[in-house]
């Protein structure tokens, strides 16, 4: 076919519209959007540059958009291309999952890549345990942890077309199948030693000391930070980071305060020059869960993966692992 079928009101059923779909155009689109170069995309696909240029022309006609625009010696993605980049990658990952399906699933012989969207907190707490179980029971499978971002979580159902699981605490996702993994609680972190803070913080110190915050924006914030604001404490934010594991280094040797999960604090090596202290306000707790697309509910391969993650959570120390 010459172009990807368009969606339109009153259009033919999806099956009819996809009959003539040329998957090579999707592969070409993904390569072009990732590399922003016809030459690099052609090399990545093992095609000649004229062949990929022809695909780019077809894509431009379909979308009525240049997709790549030249500025000086560099090519940049158009606004539409920026929208399509992650969407195209997600669709291709879903296509790969379809064609990788086998009539009988055998973990010991599977060579599929497992993709789990997770924060660095989730990877630090569960990653090694999940990988150890897979290495023993499905040594040919490859484990890929992809970082979660606020934009990905906002489109979780679409993201899960191309990913196996999202590891996230309750409070962010709804209306998706899930299973609880473990409990945790939020604690305050300060430097050790700290010139002003003893064993416990005071409410005045919560208001006046500078803070390190994780995902601090109107649409992205930790449940503990939201709880502080609900209790009337508006932290003086000094630093914002999007990785939980960077928080201790941003606190050490400063007057700053931060919120961190207790399980992550326990994993910090000795000599990090930080310590957890008591809070005058209840910071709340969290229940970590795994979330998946409903299309995978009864897929044997996915059931095996979910069982691996549940068993990894049950092996965590403490009484609050694997809520079920």
N, C-alpha and C positions, 0 to 999 in steps of 0.2 A: 504494500500500500504506500501511498504518497505522504500521508499525514496521520497523526494520532487522532482517533475519533473524538469529536467534541461532545460535551454534555450540553444539552439544550432542552427546554421545556417541550414535552410531547415527543421526545426522541425515542428511538427503538429501545427495547429492553437491553439491559447491560450485556447479556450474553451475545446478542446480535451485534452490538456496537464493538465488541472485542474480537469478533471473528477474524477481522483483518488486521488486528494490531500487530505491528512490527516491533517485537521486543528489542531488536537491535537499536532502534531509535532511543529507547529508554536507556540502554547501556551507553550509547553515544552521548545522550544528554547528561547522564551522571558524570561521565569522564570529562566532558567540557566544563561542567559547573564546578567540579572539584579542582581541575588543573588551571582553568581560565586560559587555556592555550590549545589551539588546534594541533600544533606540532606535538606537544606533550600528550594530549589525549590520544592522538593517532598511535604514538609509540606504546602507550599503555594498553591499547586495544589490539596492537599488532596489525594495524591498517596503514595504508598509504595516506599521506596528507590530503591529496585530492579526494579520496573516498570519504574521509571524515568531513572535509569542507562541504561535500555534497549533502551529508547528513545534517550539518549545521544549517544549510540553506533550507532544507525541508522543515526543520524545527522552527526556523525563523518565520517561514510562511505560515506554519500551523498556528504559532502563538502570536503572529503579527507583532513581533518584538525582536530587536537585534540580539537579545540575551547577553552578548559580549560587546562592550563598547570600548574603543581605543582611546586612551588618554596618554599622549606622549608615546613612550616605548612600551607601555603596559596596557593589558586588557583588564577591564573591570566588569563585574556582573551588574546587569541592570536591576532595578527594583523587583521586577517580575522574576528574574533569574535567582535572586536572593531568596524569594519565597519558594521557588521550585527546588532549590538545592537539597534541603533536608527532606522534603517530601519525596523527591525522586529516589534518594538513598533508602528511605523507609520502604517504598514500594518495591524496589529491587531486592531488598532483604527478604521481604515477604514472598516474592517470586522464587527466590533461592530456596526458601523453606519448603515451598510446595514441591519443587522438583527434587528436593533431597529426601522426600518422604519414602519410606520403605514399607513393603507389605508386612514384615515382621520386624519389630525393633529388638535389637540385641545390644545392650550397652557395651559389651566387651568388644564389639566389632564396629561400633559407630564412629564415624570420623567427622561428624558435624560440629560446627562452632556454636557454642552456647553463648548468647549475648544477654548480659544482665545490666540494666541501668541502675546505678547505685551511687550514693555519696561516698566520699572517702571515709566517713565514719562507718558506713555499712561494710565497706571493703576491709577496713582495719579490724572490725569485730568478727566478721564472718568469712572473709575472703579465703584465708588460709585453710579453714576447716572445710569449706566447699571444695576447694581445689584438691585437698588431700583425698576426699571421698571420690571425686571424679577420677583422680589419678589411679586409684586402686580399682574402681569398678568399671570405669569407661576410659581407659588410658588413651584411646584414639581421639577423644573429644577435646576440643580446644575451648578454653574459658576466656571470654572477653568481657571485662567490666568497662562499661561506658559511663562517663560522668553524667549525673543528672543536672539539669539546669531548670530555672523557673519556666522557661519557654517550653521545654520538653514536658514538664509535669502538666502545664496548661493544656497540652494536647496528648495526654497519656494514652488514650485509646488508639490514636493514630500511631504513636510511637511503638505501641505493643504489637502492631502489625509486623514490624521488623525486629522486635526484641522479644526475648522469652519472658523476662520478668522485670519488674521494677521493685526495688527494695525501698520502702518509704514508711515512715510512721503514719498512724491514723491522723486525720485532720487535713489531708491534702487531696486525696483521691476518694471518689465515691462511685457507686454503680458499676464496679468492676469486681470480678471474683478475686478473693484474697484469702490468705491464711496467716494468722498471727505467728510471729517467730519468737520474740522475747520482749521483756519489759526493760526499761531503763529509767533513770531519773536525771533531772537537770541539777547541776551544782555550779557554784560560783568559783571562778579560778582567779587567783592573784599571784603576784610574784612572791618568791620565798628567798630572802626576807622581803617584807613590805613595810615601808616606813610608817604607815598609819593603821594598817589592819591587823587585828589580833586573830583569835580563833574564829570570830564571827564578824560579819559585816553588819553595820547599822543601816537603818533605812536612809539616814542622811547621807551616808557614804554611797549608797546605791544611786542617789540623786546627784551627788557632786563629783565623784571620781570619774575620770575618763574611761570609756568603754571600747572594747573590741567586739564588734557585732558580726554575725554570720548571716548573709542574705538579708541585708537591711534595706528594704524598699517597701513601697505601699502594697505591692502584690507578692512579695517574697520575704518571709521572716520565720524565725523559729517559733514554735508554740510557746516557749518560755519567755521570749521577748514580747510576744503579744500579751502574755499573761501579766508581765510587769506593767505594761501600759494600761491594761484594764484595771490594775490595782493602783493606778495613779502615779506610777514612776515613769518618767520620760528620760531615758538614759542620755547622758552627754556622749555622743558617739565620736570617738577619736579616729578609729580605723574600722573599715569594712572589708571582710574577706569572704570568699565563696568556697573555702576549703576548711573543714573543721580541724584538720591536722596542722594547719598553720597558726591556729590560735595560741597554743602555748608559747611559741617563739615570739609572738607579738605582745604577750603579756610579761614574759620574763624580763626582769631588770627595769620595769616601769611601774607607774602608779595605776595602771589600767586594771579593769575588772572585765571578765568575760563569762559567758555561759557555755558550759560544755557537758556532754553526756558523761555520766559517772563511769560507764564501762570503758569509754575512751581514756578517761583520766587514769584508770587502773593500768592501762597499757603503756603509759608514758614511761620511758626509761628513767632510772635513777639519775639524779644530777641535772634535771631539766630546769631547776630553779623556779618551779611553780608549785602551788599547793591549792587544794580545794578547801573552801571555808564555808561555814554555815551562813544561811541567809535569813533575815528577819521575816521574809515573805515566802509563802509556799510557791515554789517555782513550777510545781506540777511534775508529771511523769510522762513517758511516751511508751507506746506499744509499737514496736517495729513489725512490719508485715511485708509479705510478698504479694504482688498484684500481677494479674495476667489477663490476656484477652480471652473472652468467653469461648472463642473458636477453639481454644486449646484445652477446654475442660476435660475431654475424654481422649485426648491424644496420648498414646502409651509413652512416647518419648518425653513428652512434657510432664506426664505424671511421674516418671522416673526422676526428672530434674527437680520437681517440687519436693519429692520425697528426700532427695539428697540435701536440699536446702533446709528442710525441716529437721533432718537428722543432725546437720551441722549446728543448727540453733539449739537443739536439745543437748548437745555436748558442751555448751557454754557453762562456765562456772556460775554458781549462784542459784537461788531458788526460783528465779523468774524467767527461765529460759523456756522457749517453745510454748506459747500460750495455747496453741492448737488451732 
